[in-house]
């Protein structure tokens, strides 16, 4: 009888030098930096109001100065 030969499993092995590991680190840093900058830009555009705030008067249109009214603090009486 013929005997079956067992197939050997092929193992995949990666070897990197120090410069290879350093270059992968630099690439990952650049990707994360790009994601951070893109996130800040997207966040600013989402938080920005769509319509400008209108105050109702133009600069320089106030002619008369009105006095500042100071309110005096009154103590609250507890019942």
For each residue, the residues with C-beta under 8 A, 3 or more apart:
1:
2:
3:
4:
5:
6:
7:
8:
9:
10:
11:
12:
13:
14:
15:
16: 20 21 24
17: 20 21
18: 21 22
19: 22 23
20: 16 17 23 24
21: 16 17 18 24 25
22: 18 19 25 26
23: 19 20 26 27
24: 16 20 21 27 28
25: 21 22 28 29
26: 22 23 29 30
27: 23 24 30 31
28: 24 25 31 32
29: 25 26 32 33
30: 26 27 33 34
31: 27 28 34 35
32: 28 29 35 36
33: 29 30 36 37
34: 30 31 37 38
35: 31 32 38 39
36: 32 33 39 40
37: 33 34 40 41
38: 34 35 41 42
39: 35 36 42 43
40: 36 37 43 44
41: 37 38 44 45
42: 38 39 45 46
43: 39 40 46 47
44: 40 41 47 48
45: 41 42 48
46: 42 43
47: 43 44
48: 44 45
49: 52 53
50:
51:
52: 49
53: 49
54:
55:
56:
57: 61 62
58: 61
59:
60:
61: 57 58
62: 57 65
63:
64:
65: 62
66:
67:
68:
69:
70:
71:
72:
73:
74:
75:
76:
77:
78:
79:
